[in-house]
Amino acid sequence: MANRNREGRPSGDARVFSGAFAPSGRSALVGSVRPTNPDRLRIVWYSNAPWAATGYGQQTAQVIQRLAKEDHQVAVHAMYGLAGAASTWNGFKIYPQGLAAYSDDVVVAHTMEWANQDPSTPTLLITLFDTWVLKSDSLKTLKNIASWVPIDHQPTPPEVLAWCARENVRPIAMSKFGSRMLETAGIEHLYVPHAIEPVFKPTESVTLANGQKMTGREFMGWEEDRFVVSMVATNKGSQPARKAWAENILAFSIFAKDHPDAVLYLYTEPDGAMAGISLPTLLDAVGVSKDKYKVVDQYAYRHSLPQNVMAAMYTASDVLLACSMGEGFGIPVIEAQACGCRVIVSNFTAQPELVGDGWTVEGQPWWDAAQKSWFFTPNVPDIVNALKAAYDAPRSRSEDAITHALGYGADQVFEQYWKPTMKELSAWCRS
């Protein structure tokens, strides 16, 4: 059955090491002179582009700017979000994607090009993506790779363990669950959770680019007397759909039959354009009529809504429904709670550790043959029960949720985790 969860903030119970930051070829402090950081590294950050409307893009933008302020020299290899020639973003050099699906065909060349601009400073490649995409044999030629690795199966897939155990790789777990899995495998690692910017806080209304002031409910198109269930997730992959769209939507349809004021807001791409499934077809199949759900404006979704608008959306939601088959982290779960919104997640992988106020649901294992490990299918009746519990909970913002989310603030996470981690990585690169 669904269980209420009030787990604490990131506690550092996983292995933590010590660190630093730095610039991307520009001075972090204008008009002042600061001593050179003795732990300075020349970093290529291999992930989504910092402007990409993705969780990885969000983390990229967040972390590289703080690294630059600590005197690290940072460039980004955008394996998603930039094709063609190199570009710049806020003073950072952005290398483009290659011809291979995940651009591992050019990552070594980009890294060496960046390293050769300052041979006196050690170079580190930091990867923020699934490790199973790192197929190129050329990666064996790089001396220092730090992989901020998502682990969203249990046990850890063999291919992920093999990558993390390489002599030239230092894995960084992004969840306490991931840290436990690496510890169980006997792999030395670091721990840094994902984080959110301070803009995610209770937000009653926002002023849009056209000057119009709107509440979160007005933005979503729902009346104040509705019980709003929001889903913020990527519609990608159909076998399986990792975000468990079918189970979540079926559960909502059952719940809504006895709760006529319940409505659904979908912050996603609805039509399977990203190799996902047709959500309107699914909604129709389970009997959710078109007046019971709304989908975010697709132009705004593709080009990334301002974070304060996202905060207003979370604030106006009664609950975030986010049961998944497996998560390496789960940024929307923290974002929603930072705005006072309770959450419903699967009791699997990193998901339960992120809940300060909300519910976890049980399920059953699902064998992922490709990864040679287990995913998790959330139980539909459990989700229904969690929705009922959310409906019966107070309709006010949750202070427990807000307090929990504060532990994942970007500045706190950088100070508590990234700084010591970079110090340890710097010592490793110089050894």
Residue pairs with C-beta under 8 A, 6 or more apart in sequence:
1 362
1 382
1 385
2 344
2 359
2 360
2 361
2 362
2 382
2 383
2 385
2 386
2 389
3 347
3 359
3 360
3 361
4 357
4 358
4 359
4 389
5 352
5 355
5 356
5 357
5 358
5 359
5 360
6 355
6 356
6 357
6 400
6 404
7 352
7 353
7 354
7 355
7 356
7 404
8 356
8 404
8 407
9 356
9 404
9 406
9 407
9 408
10 176
10 193
10 407
10 408
10 413
10 416
10 417
11 176
12 191
12 416
12 417
13 176
14 173
14 176
14 179
14 180
14 183
14 189
14 191
15 179
15 183
15 188
15 189
15 190
15 191
16 190
16 191
16 417
16 420
16 421
17 190
17 420
17 421
17 423
17 424
17 425
18 419
18 420
18 421
18 423
18 424
19 39
19 418
19 419
19 420
19 421
19 422
19 423
19 424
19 425
19 426
20 37
20 39
20 40
20 41
20 70
20 71
20 72
20 419
20 422
20 423
20 426
21 37
21 66
21 67
21 68
21 69
21 70
21 71
21 72
21 414
21 418
21 419
21 422
22 28
22 37
22 40
22 41
22 43
22 67
22 68
22 69
22 70
22 71
22 72
22 73
22 74
23 68
23 69
23 71
23 72
23 73
23 74
23 91
24 64
24 68
24 72
24 73
24 74
24 75
24 91
24 92
24 93
25 73
25 75
25 91
25 92
25 93
26 68
26 91
28 34
28 68
28 69
28 70
28 71
29 69
34 71
36 71
37 70
37 71
37 72
39 422
39 423
39 426
39 427
40 71
40 72
40 73
40 121
40 426
41 72
41 73
41 121
41 122
41 123
41 124
41 422
41 425
41 426
41 429
42 72
42 73
42 114
42 115
42 117
42 118
42 121
42 122
42 123
42 124
43 64
43 67
43 72
43 73
43 74
43 75
43 123
43 124
43 125
43 126
44 74
44 75
44 76
44 77
44 95
44 107
44 110
44 111
44 114
44 123
44 124
44 125
44 126
45 60
45 63
45 64
45 74
45 75
45 76
45 77
45 126
45 128
46 76
46 77
46 79
46 107
46 125
46 126
46 127
46 128
46 129
47 56
47 57
47 59
47 60
47 76
47 77
47 78
47 79
47 80
47 127
47 128
47 129
48 54
48 56
48 57
48 60
48 78
48 79
48 80
48 81
48 128
48 129
49 57
49 60
49 76
49 78
49 80
49 81
49 82
49 89
49 94
50 57
50 60
50 61
50 64
50 76
50 89
50 90
50 92
50 94
51 57
51 61
51 81
51 89
51 304
52 60
52 78
52 80
52 81
52 304
53 301
53 302
53 303
53 304
53 305
54 80
54 234
55 194
55 329
55 331
56 80
56 128
56 129
57 80
57 81
58 331
59 128
59 194
59 195
59 331
60 76
60 128
62 195
62 197
62 410
63 414
63 418
64 74
64 76
64 92
65 90
66 410
66 411
66 414
66 418
67 74
67 418
67 422
68 74
68 91
68 92
70 419
70 422
72 422
73 118
73 121
74 92
75 92
75 93
75 94
75 95
75 110
75 114
76 89
76 92
76 93
76 94
76 95
77 95
77 103
77 106
77 107
77 110
77 111
78 94
78 95
78 96
78 97
79 97
79 98
79 102
79 103
79 104
79 107
79 129
80 97
81 97
82 94
82 95
82 96
82 97
83 96
83 97
84 96
85 96
86 93
86 94
86 95
86 96
87 93
87 94
87 96
88 94
93 114
95 106
95 110
95 113
95 114
97 103
97 106
98 104
98 105
98 106
98 107
99 105
99 106
100 106
100 135
100 136
101 133
102 129
102 133
102 134
104 133
104 134
104 135
104 136
104 138
104 139
105 136
107 125
107 136
107 138
107 139
108 136
108 138
108 139
108 141
108 142
111 123
111 125
111 142
114 123
115 123
122 144
122 426
122 429
122 430
123 144
123 429
124 144
124 145
124 146
124 425
124 429
125 142
125 144
125 145
125 146
126 145
126 146
126 147
126 148
127 134
127 145
127 146
127 147
127 148
127 149
128 148
130 149
130 150
131 147
131 149
131 159
131 160
131 163
131 164
132 157
132 159
132 160
132 163
132 371
134 147
134 163
139 145
140 166
140 168
142 168
143 168
143 429
144 168
144 170
144 425
144 428
144 429
145 166
145 168
145 169
145 170
146 169
146 170
146 171
146 172
146 190
146 425
147 163
147 164
147 169
147 170
147 171
147 172
148 172
148 174
148 192
149 160
149 163
149 164
149 171
149 172
149 173
149 174
149 178
149 328
150 174
150 175
150 178
150 327
150 328
150 329
151 160
151 173
151 175
151 177
151 178
151 181
151 182
151 328
151 349
151 350
152 242
152 326
152 327
152 328
152 349
152 350
152 375
153 326
153 349
153 368
153 371
153 373
153 374
153 375
154 181
154 326
154 348
154 349
154 373
154 374
154 376
155 181
155 184
155 373
155 374
156 181
156 182
156 185
156 373
157 368
157 371
157 372
157 373
158 372
158 373
159 371
159 372
161 185
161 187
163 169
163 171
164 171
164 182
164 185
164 187
164 189
165 185
165 187
170 188
170 189
170 190
170 425
170 428
171 182
171 187
171 189
171 190
172 189
172 190
172 191
172 192
172 421
173 179
173 181
173 182
173 189
173 190
173 191
173 192
174 192
174 193
174 194
174 328
174 329
174 350
175 193
175 327
175 328
175 329
175 349
175 350
175 353
176 191
176 193
176 350
176 353
177 349
177 350
177 353
178 191
178 328
178 350
179 189
179 191
182 189
183 189
190 421
190 424
190 425
191 417
192 413
192 417
192 418
192 421
193 329
193 408
193 413
193 417
194 329
194 331
194 334
194 408
194 413
195 408
195 409
195 410
195 412
195 413
195 414
196 331
196 334
196 335
196 338
196 405
196 408
196 409
196 410
197 307
197 409
197 410
198 409
198 410
198 411
199 307
199 308
199 311
200 307
200 310
200 311
200 314
200 334
200 335
200 338
200 339
200 405
201 311
201 338
201 339
201 402
202 311
202 315
202 339
202 340
202 397
202 402
203 216
203 308
203 311
203 312
203 314
203 315
203 339
204 215
204 216
204 312
204 315
205 213
205 214
205 215
205 216
205 312
206 213
206 214
206 216
206 219
206 306
206 308
206 309
206 311
206 312
207 213
208 214
208 309
214 312
215 312
215 316
216 312
216 313
216 314
216 315
216 316
216 317
217 223
217 224
217 226
217 228
217 316
219 309
219 312
219 313
219 316
220 228
220 230
220 265
220 294
220 313
220 316
221 294
222 228
222 263
222 265
222 294
222 316
225 261
226 261
226 262
226 263
227 259
227 261
227 262
227 263
227 318
227 391
228 263
228 264
228 265
228 316
228 317
228 318
228 319
229 252
229 262
229 263
229 264
229 265
229 317
229 318
229 319
229 321
229 387
229 390
230 264
230 265
230 266
230 267
230 313
230 314
230 317
230 319
230 320
230 321
230 336
230 341
231 248
231 264
231 265
231 266
231 267
231 268
231 320
231 321
231 322
232 267
232 268
232 320
232 322
232 332
232 335
232 336
233 243
233 245
233 267
233 268
233 322
233 324
233 332
234 243
234 268
234 269
234 274
234 276
235 241
235 243
235 245
235 268
235 269
235 270
235 272
235 274
235 276
235 277
235 279
236 242
236 243
236 274
236 275
236 276
237 275
237 276
238 272
238 275
238 276
238 277
240 325
240 366
240 368
240 375
241 276
241 277
241 325
242 324
242 325
242 326
242 375
243 324
243 325
244 323
244 324
244 325
244 346
244 377
244 378
245 276
245 277
245 279
245 282
246 277
246 282
247 323
247 377
247 378
247 379
247 380
247 383
248 321
248 323
248 378
248 383
249 264
249 279
249 282
249 283
249 286
249 288
250 286
250 380
251 321
251 380
251 381
251 383
251 384
251 387
252 262
252 264
252 288
252 321
252 383
252 387
253 283
253 286
253 287
253 288
254 380
254 384
255 262
255 384
255 387
255 388
255 391
256 262
256 263
256 264
256 288
256 292
257 287
259 388
259 391
262 292
262 387
262 391
263 292
263 293
263 294
264 288
264 292
264 293
264 294
265 293
265 294
265 296
265 313
265 317
266 279
266 293
266 294
266 295
266 296
267 296
267 301
267 313
268 279
268 295
268 296
268 301
269 276
269 298
269 301
269 302
270 278
270 279
270 280
270 295
270 298
271 278
271 279
271 280
272 278
272 279
279 295
283 293
296 305
305 313
310 335
311 335
311 338
311 339
314 320
314 335
314 336
314 338
314 339
314 340
314 341
315 339
315 340
315 341
315 397
317 336
317 341
318 341
318 342
318 390
318 391
318 395
319 341
319 342
319 343
319 344
319 358
319 387
319 390
320 332
320 333
320 336
320 341
320 342
320 343
320 344
320 358
321 344
321 383
321 387
322 330
322 332
322 333
322 336
322 343
322 344
322 345
322 351
323 344
323 345
323 346
323 361
323 363
323 378
323 383
324 330
324 345
324 346
324 348
324 351
324 376
324 378
325 346
325 348
325 366
325 375
325 376
325 377
325 378
326 346
326 348
326 349
326 375
326 376
327 346
327 348
327 349
327 350
327 351
328 349
328 350
329 350
329 354
330 345
330 350
330 351
330 354
333 343
333 345
333 351
333 354
333 355
334 354
334 405
334 408
335 405
336 342
336 343
336 401
337 343
337 354
337 355
337 356
337 357
337 358
337 398
337 401
337 402
337 404
337 405
338 401
338 402
338 405
338 406
338 408
339 397
339 402
340 396
340 397
340 398
340 399
340 401
340 402
341 397
341 398
341 401
342 357
342 358
342 359
342 390
342 393
342 398
342 401
343 354
343 355
343 357
343 358
343 359
343 401
344 358
344 359
344 360
344 361
344 383
344 386
344 387
344 390
345 351
345 352
345 354
345 355
345 358
345 359
345 360
345 361
346 360
346 361
346 363
346 376
346 378
347 360
347 361
347 362
347 363
348 363
348 376
349 376
351 360
352 360
355 404
356 398
356 400
356 401
356 402
356 403
356 404
356 405
357 398
357 400
357 401
357 404
358 390
358 401
359 386
359 389
359 390
361 378
361 379
361 382
361 383
361 385
361 386
362 378
362 379
362 382
363 376
363 377
363 378
363 379
363 382
364 376
364 377
364 379
365 374
365 375
365 376
365 377
366 374
366 375
366 376
366 377
367 374
367 375
368 374
368 375
406 412
